[in-house]
């Protein structure tokens, strides 16, 4: 075997949300915001961060 670059795959960082919370967040994204409640017509990362912080007291 020659010396050089080797493939070394990482699993990445540990998710901060549980699988149940990720599933719920995916449903929120799929449904989209309610303009009357959320005050926006589309989800941006900033809006989703607020939802995560409000629901699960975490910021990703």
Secondary structure, 3 states (H helix, E strand, C coil): CCCCCCCCCCCCCCCCCCHHHHHHHHHHHHHCCCHHHHCCCCCCHHHHHHHHHHHHCCCC
